[in-house]
Amino acid sequence: MLATLKSWLPQVQAVGWTVVVALVASGLTIAVGMALVVRLPADYFVRDREPRGFWHLHPALRWTLLIAKNALGWLVILFGLLLSLPLVPGPGFLFILVGLGLVDFPGKRSLERRLIGLPRVLASLNRLRARFGRPPIQVGEDRDHRRGA
């Protein structure tokens, strides 16, 4: 019996380390996600975007950083999808939103506004921001409402 326990010990230790690594990774992803939501400007979803920063000045630097930013965005989206799987701890939906914020594609702005405008998502994010003394995220009216359609 003692020999059997000794043979199981490495397997139990491996599972234990896997659980510890998973818990630490989950804690870090939750902390990073929360920090991103808290630091996000309140008017991020209502203001018009304009190119800014030194990297817009030189085309080679602009394209290099644009490709790197999009690659990082797709990795974050993939990570968010993995965290969204059942029995996987972590803020998967939040990482998908962060990844969408990094990736450039047609219709991105309206998709971001639609996702953030979901009542449960907006309420959750604003509750988190309120805990840290940050103003609520502003969500503009739908353009169809402004035109009277």
N, C-alpha and C positions, 0 to 999 in steps of 0.2 A: 504494500500500500504506500509506503514511504517513497519507493521508486516511482510509482505512478504520479504522486504529488510533485516530485522533483522534475518529472518530464513535462508536467503541465505548467510549472512555474514560468518558464520563458514565454509561453503563449499568453498567459495571464498578464505578464509584465508588458508584452507588446501591445495587447489590447488596452491596458491601462495608459500607456504612453500615447496611444492613438486618441483615446478619450481626452487626455490632458491637452494634446495639440489641438484637437477639434474645439475644445472649450476656450482655449486661449485665442484661437483664430476667430471664433465667433465673437468673443469679447472685443477684440480689436476691430473687427468689421463693424460691429454695432457702434463703437466709440467713434470711428472715422465717419460713419454715416451720420451720426448725430451731430458731429462737429460741422460737417458740410451743410446740413440743414440749418443749423444755428447761425452759421456765418453767411449764408445766402442773403443778398440784399432783399429787403421786403418788396421792392418794386421790380424784381428780376423778371417777372412774367408779364408785366404791363408796359415796360419801357421798350422803345425801339433800340435795336442793337446797331452799334456802329463799330467799325474796325478801330481798334486802338492798340497801342503798344508799339515798341520799336521794331518788332518782327514783321510788321506790315510794310516796312520801308524797303527791304531787299527781297526780290522774288525768290531767290534760292533758299533763303532762311525761312521765308513764309511757307513755301511748299514743304520743306523738311519738317517744320513744326506742325503743319497741318496734317501731314501723313502720320507723324508720331502721335498727335492728339487723337486722330481717328482710330488708330490701332489700339491705343490705350482704352478708348471708349468702347470698342468692340470687346476687348478683354474684360472690362468691367461689366458689360451686359452679359457676357457668357458666365462670369462669376455670379452675377445676380440670378441668372436662370438656374445655376447649380444650387444656389442657396434657397431657391424657391421650391425645390423638390421636397416631397414629404419626408419627414424625419431628419431633415438637415437643418440645424439651427442657424439662424442669421437673418438679417434684413434683406432678403432677396429683392423685393419690390423696390426698396430704396436704392439698391445698387443698380437696378435696371434704369431707374430714373436718372441716376448720376451718369451712367454710361450714355444714355440718350442725350444728356446735356453736353457730353464731349463730342459725340459723333455728328457730322454734318450730312444732312440729306434733305431732299425737297419735302416740305410739309412738316419739318421737325418742330417748328415753333408752334403750330396749331396743335400738334400731337401733345407737346409738353403742356400746353395750356389746358387741353381737354383732360389729361391725366391728373394734373394738379388741381383741377376744378372739381374732381369727384369729391362729394361732401365728406366721406370718411377719410380720404387721404388728406384733404386740406385741414380738417379738424385735428387729425393726429399731428400733422406737422406744426400747426399753430399752437397746439398744447405744449409741444416740445419747446418751441421758440419762447413761449410765455414763461416757462420754467427758468429760462436763462435771461429773462428781461428783454427779449427781442420783440419788435413789433410783428404783428401777424403778416403773413404773405398776402400781398394784394393780387387779386385775380380780376382782370378786366372783364367787362361785359363781352358777350359774344357779339361779333360784328353784325350778325343778322338782327339782333335786338336794337343796335344803334341806328340801323337804317330804317327800322320800323317794319321789317318784314316778318 
